[in-house]
Amino acid sequence: MTVQKDLQKAVAAAESAKGTYATFAQSTDDQTAKQLFTQMSQDMDQHISQLNSRLSVTEQNQLNSQAE
């Protein structure tokens, strides 16, 4: 259960970071910074997807362990 909770925390942190980067992108008039923060926000989508995928695997493994 600890791994699942840690993954859930990581997903929440990644989602928070994504929001922060998006806010930074909206808040600046510097086009270079805007592009940087927009790209960082988009990169977090991949990180979140990977974390959620791993979380699904751990949840499935737990269900399989309980069924045995």
PLY file of the C-alpha trace (Angstrom):
ply
format ascii 1.0
element vertex 68
property float x
property float y
property float z
element edge 67
property int vertex1
property int vertex2
end_header
0.00 0.00 0.00
2.90 2.34 0.63
3.98 2.25 -3.02
0.45 3.13 -4.13
0.24 6.04 -1.71
3.65 7.27 -2.84
2.57 7.07 -6.48
-0.66 8.91 -5.67
1.39 11.64 -4.00
3.70 11.79 -7.02
0.72 12.15 -9.37
-0.68 14.97 -7.23
2.70 16.71 -7.15
3.08 16.36 -10.92
-0.41 17.76 -11.49
0.41 20.66 -9.18
3.66 21.35 -11.03
1.80 21.23 -14.34
-0.64 23.84 -13.07
2.18 26.01 -11.77
3.98 25.90 -15.12
0.76 26.74 -16.96
0.20 29.68 -14.62
3.75 30.91 -15.20
3.21 30.66 -18.96
0.04 32.74 -18.72
1.62 35.29 -16.38
4.61 36.32 -18.46
4.94 38.55 -21.47
8.40 37.12 -22.25
7.78 34.85 -25.23
10.83 32.70 -24.53
9.71 32.10 -20.95
6.13 31.51 -22.13
7.32 28.80 -24.54
9.54 27.25 -21.87
6.76 27.02 -19.28
4.22 25.83 -21.85
6.59 23.04 -22.88
7.25 22.13 -19.25
3.50 21.97 -18.61
3.04 19.71 -21.63
5.94 17.51 -20.51
4.15 16.98 -17.20
1.28 15.35 -19.12
3.65 12.55 -20.10
4.98 12.26 -16.54
1.45 12.10 -15.14
0.50 9.47 -17.70
3.52 7.34 -16.80
2.84 7.66 -13.08
-0.83 6.77 -13.56
0.18 3.77 -15.66
2.50 2.54 -12.92
-0.19 3.18 -10.32
-2.61 1.02 -12.32
-0.05 -1.79 -12.42
0.44 -1.68 -8.66
-3.30 -1.63 -8.08
-3.78 -4.62 -10.40
-0.95 -6.49 -8.66
-2.60 -5.85 -5.32
-5.93 -7.16 -6.59
-4.22 -10.26 -7.97
-2.47 -10.83 -4.64
-5.75 -10.59 -2.76
-7.42 -13.06 -5.12
-4.79 -15.72 -4.54
0 1
1 2
2 3
3 4
4 5
5 6
6 7
7 8
8 9
9 10
10 11
11 12
12 13
13 14
14 15
15 16
16 17
17 18
18 19
19 20
20 21
21 22
22 23
23 24
24 25
25 26
26 27
27 28
28 29
29 30
30 31
31 32
32 33
33 34
34 35
35 36
36 37
37 38
38 39
39 40
40 41
41 42
42 43
43 44
44 45
45 46
46 47
47 48
48 49
49 50
50 51
51 52
52 53
53 54
54 55
55 56
56 57
57 58
58 59
59 60
60 61
61 62
62 63
63 64
64 65
65 66
66 67
